[in-house]
Amino acid sequence: MPFSFFRNHSQQQIEDLLLAHADALADGSVDLDTLLEQYTTLTASQVEGLLLLAERISSVLTEVKPSDTFVSQLRYELSHAGLPEDLGFWMRLRHLSPRTQLAAASIGGATLAGVVLIASRPLWEMVGIRRNRRTAIA
């Protein structure tokens, strides 16, 4: 059972107020009076230090945009994170997209049909030779 059951009501309201304040800081629309009106049991003196600290931290932090190389490398790492390196052929095939699986199955089927035709050619030639001998004997 989580410990939130044992928290008192004012502690939970302080956490909710700080969360709402952080969201307002991220949006750039901080109005402290409006936030405090939503939480009637709290006074400004109870949370003033925490809100001031949050605002100071927000003013110091700058937005950072990652490079395209980093984004593509991270995407690759995350998409292959759950796959072990020594996957067998069938496991690797299962992790491909359905379109790629269909293409692989088509190529594999065509290859198999070609091999079967090539391998059965001598058999058909033998059957043809025997037919010719039977007709020649009769």
Contacts in CASP RR format, 6 or more apart in sequence:
PFRMAT RR
TARGET T0000
AUTHOR 0000-0000-0000
METHOD contacts of the structure
MODEL  1
MPFSFFRNHSQQQIEDLLLAHADALADGSVDLDTLLEQYTTLTASQVEGL
LLLAERISSVLTEVKPSDTFVSQLRYELSHAGLPEDLGFWMRLRHLSPRT
QLAAASIGGATLAGVVLIASRPLWEMVGIRRNRRTAIA
4 12 0 8 1.000
9 41 0 8 1.000
10 41 0 8 1.000
10 42 0 8 1.000
10 46 0 8 1.000
13 39 0 8 1.000
13 41 0 8 1.000
13 42 0 8 1.000
14 42 0 8 1.000
14 46 0 8 1.000
14 47 0 8 1.000
14 50 0 8 1.000
16 39 0 8 1.000
17 35 0 8 1.000
17 36 0 8 1.000
17 38 0 8 1.000
17 39 0 8 1.000
17 42 0 8 1.000
17 47 0 8 1.000
18 47 0 8 1.000
18 50 0 8 1.000
18 51 0 8 1.000
18 54 0 8 1.000
20 35 0 8 1.000
20 38 0 8 1.000
21 30 0 8 1.000
21 32 0 8 1.000
21 35 0 8 1.000
21 51 0 8 1.000
21 54 0 8 1.000
22 54 0 8 1.000
24 30 0 8 1.000
24 31 0 8 1.000
24 35 0 8 1.000
25 54 0 8 1.000
25 55 0 8 1.000
25 58 0 8 1.000
26 58 0 8 1.000
30 55 0 8 1.000
32 44 0 8 1.000
32 51 0 8 1.000
36 42 0 8 1.000
36 43 0 8 1.000
36 44 0 8 1.000
66 74 0 8 1.000
83 95 0 8 1.000
87 95 0 8 1.000
93 101 0 8 1.000
93 104 0 8 1.000
94 101 0 8 1.000
96 104 0 8 1.000
END
